[in-house]
């Protein structure tokens, strides 16, 4: 946590942060899909209305009639109107009956009211309005009768048209304008449909405010149209309140629409509630739609319960590649040793997507059992599998894979990704062999700056001092990222001594390189180097340089006097104050108690990271006087990360018999609190009208398709910021080869934002090469920093919001360097 510029597999909103545990649905219907799944037809067929196609079409045509037809659905029968009731079908067709019969009842009642109005208009004296306007009736209208009424009145046969026309005219002329107005009102009431857009907007409002109790979500999940039910399910999952578990579990067995069923399963997965496992396993046994079975598999993985492993292992025998892929990803999330053998077997899967994921999953499970299989996978003709096998051998620290990795490096090839992964793997294994030295030296001469950076990082990670002269030579590389990596590697090898070789970096044209050197000078044993770091902090220079100096301050630790630290705790730049709070906590000086309590008491969303670190520091001080303010933060903190930090601090200070009464971490995470929407944000939308985003960079154009249905608020926010010129001239401050490029921070440090945070809009899409996401430091903390994936990143799925995908310019993404500037152009609508 305390490493300033670290190698990390998460696109964090800022580089240095406090870790916490938090970390295209289509609105069209698939007619009759749910019926086919259960082996029965639409409820209309059961009632004898017509052939299967007609029944399903009728369900489809009328299932959106809900809100505006409440009168027709629930009003009593007009006096003298005989509409007998029958059951609409067996209990196994509950959802089909709801969607189909409700629509037919709406039309039947509307038509019946029309007939009643026509008859009433011929009475000698005007009477009261029809009884339908005054009460309620719970009977179920006969489908057969409803069909007859619909055909006779709503869709008259040609031979009946003249008769109905004469009847309408005579009744209206006889009754006058009063009953004519009544008739029009009844017609409008009977024939109107609910405004689905308004219902979806209400769902968006509930999701954005993170509230379930006073929202329509539970009701919409039960009786909304298909798009409404799907949106409600996804919103319940995104909110994360465990009270949504039971409604979702109840809705799952009877849901007949595949798109909605998939959203319910996705929601159960991101709720992270272990009680969902039995229901998901039961659903898996009966599911017949391949992509939904795949969604169940990954949902089980997100719940991280080993009880699901037998079922997941069994899915490796599926004939569907998608199901096998998701099962493998689920095993990676559970990371249990029981999965090693099934995953090793999956390395031989003929589907590249399954095979490389199996190799990737094996790196999550410590041990040596999988090493021979991974070594053999390095011989694969599938490039993806070969890449994943090399990476996993490195992550496992498998010295038994060195010879094969070196052999791969020596075999002539034109594979930049393979070179990059070879460098990373050798650095992580860390063994110093002549053959390894030769490979690293060769990679330092690569034409790819990504590979040169990876080779320098390997040198630093393994502390290979024999490569120090080569690393020093890289300080003059034309690429900013390579120069920064060179200074980092040199500092790693020197381990605090002789760091004067970093001083030339302070004069580099790039603040990124200077910041790197300032961060490492804090480790120096030379007091003069610490003075340079402090002078940078006390000045009013570039923010990136000050961030580097703040990291150097953390590295210096006790060598910084207390008075200086207490002054920096009030620094105008919150990242400087946040790092200072961490240093004060490590020092353990009781003099810092009151200033740290004041830091914890600071208000505003921008101060959240400082407050989290102040709470942690108070726990490290262990002073009883901090208990009241920590209890207040635990009870009233508006950010779950702050409440977790306060709990951890209290647990360290309180006696064990008192600390045991504190709420557990799971309880705190489950305590979802309402969120106040910032006035700076764009208005809520159900789907953004922004369709394309073009990044005009120093290297060329990157064209992004915006996913305004999957992440409407993310898209709308980025589009509004771009249209206001917010991004013009900003930089890509983070570039990690074979992972992501990240930019859009106005401070250029990774700590900046747009003045507000956005709610996470996790969706079932997967992080593939070219996926566009939003960086954050925890759930619901994203702002304005976007990232684009160089390669598939399964571990980011449903943890970071996907709101776009690159459709042109991935070659430009591959060429982006740290410090490259860009501007953004937005297109709205569907024009070319």
C-alpha positions in Angstrom: 0.0 0.0 0.0 2.8 2.4 0.9 4.8 2.1 -2.3 4.7 5.4 -4.2 4.9 4.3 -7.9 4.0 0.7 -7.9 3.5 -2.0 -10.4 -0.2 -2.7 -10.1 -2.9 -4.6 -12.1 -5.7 -2.2 -11.2 -6.3 1.1 -13.0 -6.5 3.1 -9.8 -7.9 6.6 -9.8 -4.6 7.6 -8.1 -1.3 5.9 -7.8 -1.0 5.9 -4.1 -4.1 4.9 -2.3 -5.7 3.0 0.6 -6.8 -0.5 -0.5 -10.2 -1.8 0.5 -12.2 -4.9 -0.2 -14.7 -2.9 -2.2 -13.3 -2.8 -5.1 -25.2 -5.0 -23.6 -28.3 -5.7 -22.1 -30.8 -5.5 -25.0 -34.2 -4.0 -24.3 -35.9 -6.0 -27.1 -37.8 -9.1 -26.2 -37.1 -12.6 -27.3 -40.6 -13.8 -27.9 -41.4 -17.1 -26.4 -37.9 -17.9 -25.3 -38.9 -18.4 -21.7 -41.7 -20.7 -22.8 -39.4 -22.9 -24.9 -37.0 -23.1 -21.9 -39.6 -24.7 -19.6 -41.2 -26.8 -22.3 -44.6 -25.0 -22.3 -46.1 -22.4 -24.6 -47.3 -18.9 -23.9 -50.2 -18.7 -21.4 -52.5 -17.6 -24.2 -52.2 -21.1 -25.9 -53.1 -22.8 -22.6 -56.4 -20.7 -22.6 -57.2 -22.0 -26.1 -56.8 -18.7 -27.9 -54.9 -19.8 -30.9 -51.7 -21.4 -32.2 -48.4 -20.9 -30.4 -47.2 -18.1 -32.6 -50.4 -16.1 -32.1 -50.3 -16.6 -28.3 -46.7 -15.4 -28.1 -47.3 -12.5 -30.4 -50.2 -11.4 -28.2 -48.0 -11.6 -25.1 -45.4 -9.5 -26.9 -47.8 -7.0 -28.2 -49.5 -6.3 -24.9 -46.9 -6.9 -22.1 -45.9 -3.3 -22.0 -49.4 -2.2 -20.9 -49.0 -1.6 -17.2 -48.9 1.8 -15.5 -51.2 3.9 -17.7 -53.8 1.1 -17.9 -54.3 0.6 -14.2 -57.9 1.6 -14.6 -58.5 -1.0 -17.3 -56.5 -3.7 -15.4 -57.9 -3.2 -12.0 -61.2 -1.3 -12.2 -64.5 -3.1 -11.5 -66.7 -4.4 -14.2 -69.4 -1.8 -15.3 -72.8 -2.7 -14.1 -74.6 -5.3 -16.3 -71.4 -6.3 -18.0 -70.8 -10.1 -17.8 -67.1 -11.0 -17.9 -66.6 -14.5 -16.3 -63.2 -15.3 -14.8 -61.0 -18.3 -15.4 -57.5 -19.3 -14.4 -54.9 -18.2 -16.9 -52.7 -21.2 -16.6 -50.6 -23.5 -14.4 -48.3 -22.1 -11.8 -45.2 -22.9 -13.9 -46.3 -20.2 -16.3 -46.5 -17.5 -13.7 -44.3 -14.9 -15.5 -45.8 -15.8 -18.9 -49.3 -15.3 -17.4 -48.2 -11.9 -15.9 -46.8 -10.6 -19.2 -49.4 -12.1 -21.5 -52.7 -12.2 -19.5 -52.1 -8.8 -17.9 -51.9 -7.2 -21.4 -55.0 -9.0 -22.6 -56.9 -8.0 -19.5 -55.9 -4.4 -20.1 -57.2 -4.4 -23.6 -60.4 -6.4 -22.7 -61.3 -4.0 -19.9 -60.6 -1.0 -22.1 -62.9 -2.4 -24.8 -65.5 -3.4 -22.3 -65.5 0.1 -20.9 -66.0 1.5 -24.4 -69.0 -0.8 -25.0 -70.5 0.2 -21.6 -70.0 3.9 -22.5 -71.8 3.4 -25.8 -74.7 1.7 -24.2 -74.9 4.2 -21.3 -75.1 7.1 -23.8 -78.5 5.9 -25.0 -80.2 6.0 -21.6 -83.0 8.6 -21.2 -81.2 10.6 -18.4 -77.6 11.1 -17.8 -76.3 9.0 -14.9 -73.1 8.9 -12.9 -69.9 7.9 -14.5 -69.3 4.1 -15.0 -68.5 2.1 -11.9 -65.1 1.5 -13.4 -64.1 5.0 -12.2 -65.1 4.4 -8.6 -63.8 1.1 -7.2 -61.6 -2.0 -7.6 -62.3 -5.5 -8.7 -59.9 -8.5 -8.3 -61.4 -10.9 -10.8 -59.5 -12.3 -13.8 -61.0 -11.6 -17.2 -61.5 -14.7 -19.4 -58.9 -14.7 -22.2 -61.4 -16.1 -24.6 -63.8 -13.3 -23.8 -61.0 -10.7 -24.0 -60.0 -12.0 -27.4 -63.6 -11.7 -28.6 -64.0 -8.2 -27.3 -60.7 -7.2 -28.8 -61.7 -8.5 -32.2 -65.2 -7.0 -32.1 -64.4 -3.6 -30.8 -60.7 -2.7 -30.9 -60.0 -4.4 -34.3 -63.5 -4.8 -35.9 -63.9 -7.0 -38.9 -64.6 -5.3 -42.2 -68.2 -6.3 -42.3 -68.8 -4.7 -38.8 -67.1 -1.4 -39.5 -70.2 0.4 -40.8 -72.4 -0.8 -38.0 -70.0 0.3 -35.4 -69.6 3.7 -37.1 -73.3 4.3 -37.1 -73.5 3.3 -33.5 -70.8 5.7 -32.5 -72.3 8.6 -34.4 -75.8 8.1 -33.1 -74.8 7.7 -29.5 -72.6 10.8 -29.6 -75.2 13.0 -31.2 -77.9 11.8 -28.7 -75.9 12.3 -25.6 -74.2 15.5 -26.4 -70.8 16.8 -25.6 -70.7 15.5 -22.0 -70.8 11.9 -23.0 -68.6 12.5 -26.0 -65.9 13.8 -23.6 -66.4 10.8 -21.3 -66.0 8.5 -24.3 -62.7 10.2 -25.4 -61.4 9.9 -21.9 -62.2 6.3 -21.7 -60.7 5.6 -25.1 -57.5 7.3 -24.0 -57.4 5.5 -20.7 -57.9 2.1 -22.3 -55.6 2.5 -25.2 -52.6 4.3 -23.6 -49.4 2.5 -22.7 -47.1 3.2 -19.8 -44.1 5.5 -20.5 -41.3 3.0 -20.2 -38.8 5.8 -20.4 -40.3 7.4 -17.2 -40.1 4.1 -15.4 -36.5 3.6 -16.4 -35.7 7.1 -15.3 -37.1 6.3 -11.8 -35.0 3.2 -11.7 -31.9 5.3 -12.6 -32.8 7.8 -9.9 -33.0 5.0 -7.3 -29.7 3.5 -8.5 -27.9 6.8 -8.5 -29.0 7.7 -5.0 -28.2 4.1 -3.8 -31.7 3.7 -2.3 -34.0 0.7 -2.4 -36.5 1.3 0.4 -38.5 4.2 -1.1 -37.9 3.3 -4.7 -39.9 1.4 -7.3 -37.2 -1.2 -7.8 -38.7 -4.2 -6.0 -42.1 -3.6 -7.6 -40.6 -3.1 -11.0 -38.6 -6.3 -10.6 -41.9 -8.1 -10.0 -44.3 -6.7 -12.5 -42.5 -4.4 -14.9 -42.1 -5.0 -18.6 -39.0 -6.9 -19.7 -36.8 -3.8 -20.1 -38.0 -2.4 -16.8 -37.4 -5.7 -15.0 -34.0 -6.0 -16.5 -33.0 -2.5 -15.4 -34.4 -3.0 -11.9 -32.4 -6.2 -11.5 -29.2 -4.6 -12.6 -29.8 -1.5 -10.4 -30.3 -3.8 -7.3 -27.0 -5.4 -8.0 -25.2 -2.2 -8.5 -26.6 -0.7 -5.3 -25.2 -3.6 -3.4 -27.7 -3.6 -0.6 -28.1 -7.2 0.8 -31.9 -6.7 1.2 -32.1 -7.1 -2.6 -31.0 -10.8 -2.3 -34.4 -12.3 -1.4 -36.4 -10.4 -4.1 -33.8 -11.4 -6.7 -33.8 -15.0 -5.6 -37.6 -15.1 -5.7 -37.7 -13.6 -9.2 -35.1 -15.9 -10.8 -37.1 -19.2 -11.0 -40.2 -17.7 -12.7 -38.4 -15.3 -15.0 -39.0 -16.4 -18.6 -37.3 -13.7 -20.6 -33.6 -14.6 -21.1 -32.4 -11.0 -21.0 -34.0 -10.4 -17.7 -32.9 -13.7 -16.3 -29.3 -12.8 -17.2 -29.5 -9.5 -15.4 -30.9 -11.1 -12.3 -28.0 -13.6 -12.3 -25.5 -10.8 -12.9 -27.0 -8.8 -10.0 -26.7 -11.9 -7.7 -23.0 -12.2 -8.6 -22.1 -8.6 -7.8 -24.1 -8.6 -4.6 -21.3 -11.0 -3.3 -23.8 -12.7 -0.9 -22.9 -16.4 -0.2 -26.6 -17.3 0.3 -27.1 -16.9 -3.5 -24.9 -20.0 -4.2 -27.6 -22.7 -3.8 -30.1 -20.9 -6.0 -27.5 -20.3 -8.7 -26.5 -24.0 -8.6 -30.1 -24.9 -9.0 -30.6 -22.5 -11.8 -27.5 -23.9 -13.5 -29.0 -27.4 -13.5 -32.1 -26.3 -15.4 -30.7 -23.6 -17.6 -30.8 -24.3 -21.3 -29.6 -21.0 -22.7 -25.8 -21.1 -23.2 -24.9 -17.5 -22.5 -27.0 -17.5 -19.3 -25.3 -20.7 -18.1 -22.0 -18.9 -18.7 -23.3 -15.9 -16.6 -24.3 -18.3 -13.8 -20.8 -19.7 -13.9 -19.0 -16.4 -13.5 -21.6 -15.3 -10.8 -20.6 -18.3 -8.8 -17.0 -17.4 -9.1 -17.7 -13.8 -7.9 -19.2 -15.3 -4.7 -15.9 -17.1 -4.1 -17.5 -20.2 -2.5 -15.6 -23.5 -3.0 -18.9 -25.3 -2.8 -19.5 -24.3 -6.4 -16.3 -25.9 -7.7 -17.8 -29.3 -8.5 -20.3 -27.7 -10.8 -17.7 -25.4 -12.3 -15.4 -28.3 -13.0 -18.3 -30.1 -14.7 -18.8 -27.2 -17.0 -15.4 -27.7 -18.6 -17.1 -30.6 -20.5 -19.6 -28.2 -22.1 -19.7 -28.0 -25.8 -20.0 -24.2 -25.6 -16.7 -22.4 -25.5 -18.2 -19.4 -23.7 -19.4 -21.6 -20.8 -16.0 -23.2 -20.5 -14.3 -19.7 -20.5 -16.6 -18.4 -17.8 -16.1 -21.5 -15.7 -12.3 -21.1 -15.9 -12.6 -17.4 -14.9 -14.8 -18.5 -12.0 -12.1 -20.9 -10.8 -9.6 -18.1 -11.0 -11.7 -16.0 -8.6 -12.2 -18.8 -6.2 -8.5 -19.8 -6.4 -8.7 -23.1 -4.7 -6.2 -25.9 -5.1 -9.0 -28.3 -6.0 -9.0 -26.6 -9.4 -5.4 -27.1 -10.4 -5.9 -30.4 -12.1 -9.0 -29.4 -14.1 -7.3 -26.2 -15.1 -4.1 -28.1 -16.3 -6.4 -30.3 -18.4 -8.1 -27.2 -19.8 -4.7 -26.0 -21.1 -5.3 -28.5 -23.9 -8.7 -27.1 -24.8 -9.0 -26.5 -28.6 -10.6 -23.1 -28.0 -7.8 -20.5 -27.5 -10.1 -18.4 -25.2 -10.5 -21.3 -22.8 -6.8 -22.4 -22.9 -5.2 -19.1 -22.2 -7.7 -18.4 -19.5 -6.8 -21.7 -17.9 -3.1 -20.7 -17.9 -4.0 -17.3 -16.4 -6.2 -18.9 -13.7 -3.3 -21.2 -12.6 -1.2 -18.2 -11.6 -3.8 -17.4 -8.9 -3.2 -20.7 -7.1 0.2 -20.9 -5.4 2.1 -24.2 -5.8 4.3 -26.2 -8.1 1.8 -28.8 -9.3 0.8 -26.7 -12.3 4.3 -25.8 -13.4 5.0 -28.8 -15.8 1.7 -28.1 -17.6 2.5 -24.4 -18.0 6.0 -25.2 -19.3 4.4 -27.5 -21.9 2.0 -24.8 -22.8 4.9 -22.5 -23.8 5.2 -24.8 -26.8 1.7 -24.1 -27.9 0.9 -22.8 -31.4 -1.7 -20.5 -29.9 0.0 -17.2 -29.2 -2.5 -16.3 -26.5 -1.8 -19.5 -24.5 2.0 -19.1 -24.9 1.8 -15.5 -23.6 -0.4 -16.6 -20.6 1.8 -19.5 -19.7 4.9 -17.4 -19.6 3.2 -14.8 -17.4 1.9 -17.4 -15.0 5.3 -19.0 -14.6 6.7 -15.6 -13.7 3.8 -14.9 -11.3 4.3 -18.2 -9.6 8.1 -17.6 -9.3 8.6 -20.9 -11.0 12.3 -21.4 -11.4 11.5 -24.6 -13.2 10.3 -22.6 -16.1 13.4 -20.5 -16.7 15.0 -22.7 -19.3 11.9 -22.8 -21.4 11.4 -19.1 -21.1 15.0 -18.4 -22.2 14.5 -20.8 -25.1 11.5 -18.9 -26.2 13.4 -15.6 -26.0 16.2 -17.0 -28.2 13.9 -18.4 -30.8 13.5 -15.9 -33.6 10.1 -14.2 -33.5 8.3 -10.9 -34.0 6.1 -11.0 -31.0 6.3 -7.8 -28.8 3.8 -9.1 -26.2 5.8 -12.3 -25.8 9.0 -10.3 -25.2 7.3 -8.1 -22.7 6.0 -11.1 -20.7 9.4 -12.8 -20.9 11.0 -9.8 -19.3 8.4 -9.6 -16.6 8.6 -13.3 -15.9 12.4 -13.4 -15.6 12.3 -10.4 -13.3 9.7 -12.0 -11.0 11.6 -15.3 -10.8 14.7 -13.3 -10.1 17.4 -15.9 -10.6 20.7 -14.6 -11.9 22.0 -16.9 -14.7 24.3 -16.1 -17.6 21.5 -17.0 -20.1 19.0 -14.7 -18.3 21.5 -11.8 -18.4 21.9 -12.3 -22.1 18.1 -12.2 -22.6 17.6 -9.1 -20.5 20.4 -7.3 -22.4 18.8 -8.2 -25.7 15.4 -6.9 -24.5 16.9 -3.6 -23.4 17.8 -3.0 -27.1 14.2 -3.8 -28.3 12.5 -1.4 -30.8 9.4 -1.5 -28.5 9.5 1.0 -25.7 7.1 -1.3 -23.8 9.7 -4.1 -23.9 12.5 -1.7 -22.8 10.4 -0.6 -19.8 9.6 -4.2 -18.9 13.3 -5.1 -19.0 14.2 -2.2 -16.8 11.5 -3.1 -14.3 12.9 -6.7 -14.2 16.3 -5.3 -13.4 14.9 -3.3 -10.5 12.7 -6.0 -9.2 15.5 -8.6 -9.1 18.1 -6.1 -8.0 20.5 -7.2 -10.8 23.4 -4.8 -10.2 25.4 -6.2 -13.1 22.9 -4.5 -15.4 23.4 -1.2 -13.7 25.6 0.3 -16.5 22.9 -0.6 -19.1 20.2 0.9 -16.9 22.2 4.1 -16.6 22.5 4.3 -20.3 18.7 4.2 -20.7 18.4 7.5 -18.8 18.9 9.2 -22.2 16.2 7.3 -24.0 13.8 9.5 -26.0 10.7 7.9 -24.4 9.6 9.5 -21.1 8.4 6.2 -19.7 11.8 4.5 -20.4 13.7 7.3 -18.8 11.5 7.1 -15.7 11.9 3.3 -15.5 15.6 3.6 -15.9 15.9 5.9 -12.8 13.6 3.6 -10.9 15.8 0.5 -11.8 19.0 2.3 -10.8 17.5 3.3 -7.4 16.3 -0.2 -6.8 19.8 -1.6 -7.4 21.6 1.0 -5.3 19.2 0.6 -2.4 19.6 4.1 -0.9 23.3 4.6 -1.5 25.0 6.6 -4.3 21.7 8.1 -5.4 23.4 11.2 -6.7 23.1 9.5 -10.1 19.4 10.5 -9.9 20.1 14.2 -9.7 20.3 14.7 -13.5 16.7 13.5 -13.7 15.6 16.6 -11.7 16.4 18.6 -14.8 14.5 16.4 -17.2 12.0 18.2 -19.4 9.3 15.8 -18.2 7.8 16.3 -14.7 7.1 12.6 -14.8 10.8 11.8 -14.8 11.6 14.5 -12.2 8.8 13.2 -10.0 10.3 9.7 -10.2 13.7 10.9 -9.1 12.3 13.0 -6.2 10.3 10.0 -4.9 13.5 7.9 -4.9 15.8 10.6 -3.4 13.8 10.3 -0.2 15.4 6.9 0.3 18.9 8.3 0.1 21.2 8.1 3.1 22.6 11.5 2.1 20.9 14.3 4.1 21.4 16.8 1.2 19.1 14.7 -0.9 16.3 14.9 1.7 16.7 18.7 1.7 16.0 18.7 -2.0 12.8 16.7 -1.5 11.6 19.0 1.3 12.4 22.1 -0.7 10.2 20.8 -3.5 7.4 20.2 -1.1 7.6 23.7 0.4 7.6 25.3 -3.0 4.8 26.0 -5.4 6.0 24.0 -8.3 4.5 21.5 -10.7 2.0 19.2 -9.0 3.5 16.0 -10.5 6.9 17.0 -9.0 5.2 17.7 -5.6 3.5 14.3 -5.7 6.9 12.6 -6.3 8.4 14.6 -3.4 5.5 13.5 -1.2 6.4 9.9 -2.0 10.0 10.7 -1.1 8.8 12.1 2.2 7.2 8.8 3.0 10.4 6.9 2.1 12.4 9.2 4.4 10.2 8.4 7.4 11.7 9.4 10.8 14.4 11.5 9.2 11.9 14.3 8.6 11.3 16.5 11.7 7.9 16.5 13.3 7.2 20.2 12.9 7.6 19.9 9.1 5.3 17.0 9.0 2.6 18.7 11.0 2.8 21.7 8.6 2.5 19.4 5.6 -0.6 17.7 7.1 -2.4 21.0 6.3 -1.0 21.3 2.8 -3.4 22.6 0.1 -2.7 19.5 -2.1 -4.6 16.7 -0.4 -2.3 14.1 -1.7 0.6 15.7 0.1 -1.5 15.9 3.3 -2.6 12.2 2.8 1.0 10.9 2.5 2.0 13.0 5.5 -0.8 11.4 7.6 0.6 8.0 6.8 4.1 9.1 7.8 2.8 10.5 11.1 1.0 7.2 11.8 4.2 5.2 11.2 6.2 7.5 13.5 3.8 7.0 16.4 4.5 10.3 18.0 1.5 11.3 20.4 2.1 15.0 19.5 0.4 14.2 16.1 -2.9 13.1 17.8 -4.8 16.3 17.7 -3.7 17.3 14.1 -4.6 13.8 12.9 -8.0 14.1 14.6 -8.5 17.4 12.8 -7.6 15.8 9.5 -10.2 13.1 10.1 -12.8 15.8 10.8 -12.2 17.5 7.4 -15.3 17.6 5.2 -16.0 17.2 1.5 -15.7 14.3 -0.9 -12.2 15.5 -2.0 -10.9 14.9 1.5 -12.0 11.3 1.7 -8.5 9.8 1.1 -7.0 12.1 3.7 -9.6 11.1 6.2 -9.1 7.4 5.6 -5.3 7.7 6.1 -5.9 9.9 9.2 -8.1 7.2 10.7 -5.5 4.5 10.0 -2.8 6.7 11.6 -4.9 7.2 14.7 -5.2 3.5 15.0 -1.4 3.2 14.8 -1.0 5.8 17.5 -3.3 3.8 19.8 -4.4 6.7 21.9 -7.8 6.3 23.7 -8.6 10.0 23.1 -9.2 9.2 19.4 -12.0 6.7 20.2 -15.0 9.2 20.1 -14.1 10.7 16.7 -13.3 7.2 15.3 -16.7 6.0 16.5 -18.3 8.9 14.9 -16.6 8.1 11.6 -17.7 4.5 11.9 -21.3 5.5 12.5 -21.7 8.5 10.2 -19.0 8.1 7.5 -20.4 8.6 4.1 -17.8 6.4 2.4 -17.5 2.6 3.1 -13.7 2.8 2.9 -13.7 5.4 5.7 -15.9 3.3 7.9 -13.7 0.3 7.3 -10.6 2.3 8.2 -12.3 3.6 11.4 -13.3 0.1 12.4 -9.8 -1.1 11.9 -8.4 1.7 14.0 -10.9 1.1 16.8 -10.1 -2.6 16.8 -6.5 -1.7 17.4 -7.3 0.7 20.3 -10.2 -0.8 22.1 -9.8 -3.7 24.6 -10.6 -7.0 23.0 -13.8 -7.5 25.0 -15.1 -4.2 23.6 -13.7 -4.4 20.1 -15.6 -7.7 19.6 -18.8 -5.7 19.6 -17.8 -3.6 16.6 -19.6 -4.4 13.3 -17.8 -6.8 11.1 -16.3 -5.9 7.7 -19.1 -7.7 5.9 -21.7 -5.8 7.9 -20.1 -2.5 7.1 -19.9 -3.2 3.4 -23.5 -4.3 3.4 -24.6 -1.1 5.0 -25.4 0.8 1.8 -26.2 4.5 2.5 -28.0 7.0 0.4 -25.7 9.2 -1.8 -26.3 12.9 -2.5 -26.0 13.7 -6.1 -23.6 16.5 -7.0 -25.1 19.5 -8.8 -22.0 19.5 -11.0 -23.1 16.3 -12.7 -25.1 16.1 -15.9 -28.8 15.3 -15.6 -29.7 11.7 -15.1 -30.5 9.9 -18.4 -31.7 6.4 -19.2 -29.5 6.2 -22.3 -26.9 8.8 -23.4 -27.3 10.3 -26.8 -23.5 10.4 -27.2 -22.5 7.6 -29.5 -18.8 8.3 -30.5 -15.8 9.7 -28.8 -12.6 10.6 -30.7 -9.4 11.1 -28.9 -7.1 13.3 -30.9 -3.6 12.3 -29.5 0.0 13.1 -30.3 0.2 9.7 -32.0 -3.1 9.7 -34.0 -6.8 9.3 -33.5 -8.6 6.8 -31.3 -12.3 6.3 -32.1 -14.4 4.9 -29.3 -17.9 3.6 -29.5 -19.8 4.8 -26.4 -22.0 2.3 -24.6 -24.8 4.7 -23.6 -27.2 1.9 -22.8 -24.8 -0.1 -20.5 -23.3 2.9 -18.6 -25.5 6.0 -19.4 -24.2 8.2 -16.6 -20.6 7.5 -17.3 -21.0 8.2 -21.0 -23.0 11.3 -20.4 -20.5 12.7 -17.8 -17.5 12.1 -20.1 -19.4 13.6 -23.0 -20.5 16.7 -21.1 -16.9 17.2 -19.8 -15.5 16.8 -23.3 -18.0 19.2 -24.8 -17.0 21.8 -22.2 -13.3 21.4 -23.2 -12.4 19.7 -19.9 -10.0 17.2 -21.4 -8.3 19.5 -23.9 -4.5 19.3 -23.4 -4.6 16.7 -20.6 -2.2 13.8 -20.6 -1.9 10.1 -20.4 -0.2 10.0 -17.0 0.0 6.2 -16.8 1.0 3.7 -19.4 1.6 0.0 -18.5 2.5 -2.2 -21.4 0.2 -5.2 -22.0 -2.2 -3.7 -19.5 -3.7 -0.1 -19.9 -3.2 3.5 -20.9 -4.8 5.9 -18.4 -5.4 9.6 -18.7 -7.9 12.5 -18.1 -6.6 13.7 -14.8 -6.5 17.5 -14.7 -3.6 17.4 -12.1 -1.6 14.9 -14.2 -0.8 12.9 -11.1 -3.6 10.3 -10.8 -5.1 12.2 -7.9 -7.4 14.6 -9.8 -11.1 14.5 -10.6 -13.8 16.6 -12.1 -15.2 17.9 -8.8 -17.6 15.0 -8.3 -17.7 11.2 -8.3 -19.9 8.9 -10.3 -21.7 5.8 -9.2 -20.2 2.6 -10.6 -22.2 1.2 -13.5 -21.0 -2.4 -13.6 -22.4 -4.4 -16.4 -22.0 -7.9 -17.9 -19.5 -6.8 -20.6 -16.0 -8.2 -20.5 -12.7 -6.3 -20.5 -11.3 -7.2 -23.9 -8.5 -5.5 -25.9 -9.8 -2.0 -26.6 -12.4 -1.9 -23.8 -12.7 1.6 -22.2 -13.2 1.9 -18.4 -13.2 4.4 -15.7 -10.4 4.4 -13.0 -11.4 4.6 -9.4 -10.1 4.0 -5.9 -13.1 2.0 -4.8 -16.8 1.5 -5.7 -18.6 4.7 -6.7 -15.4 6.8 -6.6 -14.8 7.2 -10.4 -14.6 10.7 -11.8 -12.9 11.7 -15.0 -10.0 9.3 -15.6 -10.4 6.9 -18.4 -8.4 3.8 -19.3 -8.1 1.7 -22.4 -7.1 -2.0 -22.1 -4.1 -3.2 -24.2 -5.3 -6.8 -23.7 -8.1 -8.8 -22.1 -8.3 -8.3 -18.4 -10.8 -10.7 -16.9 -9.9 -9.7 -13.3 -11.4 -6.2 -14.0 -14.8 -7.6 -15.1 -17.7 -6.3 -12.9 -15.2 -4.4 -10.7 -14.6 -1.5 -13.1 -17.3 0.1 -15.4 -17.0 -0.6 -19.1 -18.5 2.4 -20.9 -16.9 2.2 -24.4 -14.8 0.2 -26.8 -12.2 1.2 -29.4 -13.5 0.6 -32.9 -10.5 2.3 -34.7 -7.0 3.2 -33.6 -5.8 0.4 -31.4 -2.4 0.8 -33.2 -2.4 4.3 -31.8 -3.3 3.0 -28.3 -0.2 0.7 -28.5 2.0 3.7 -29.4 0.7 6.1 -26.6 3.5 7.1 -24.2 3.4 8.7 -20.8 2.9 12.4 -21.0 1.2 12.3 -24.5 -1.5 14.9 -24.7 -5.0 14.6 -26.2 -8.3 16.4 -26.8 -11.7 14.8 -27.1 -14.4 15.2 -29.7 -17.9 13.9 -29.0 -20.6 12.9 -31.6 -24.2 12.6 -30.6 -26.8 10.8 -32.6 -26.4 8.1 -35.2 -24.7 10.1 -38.0 -21.7 8.6 -39.8 
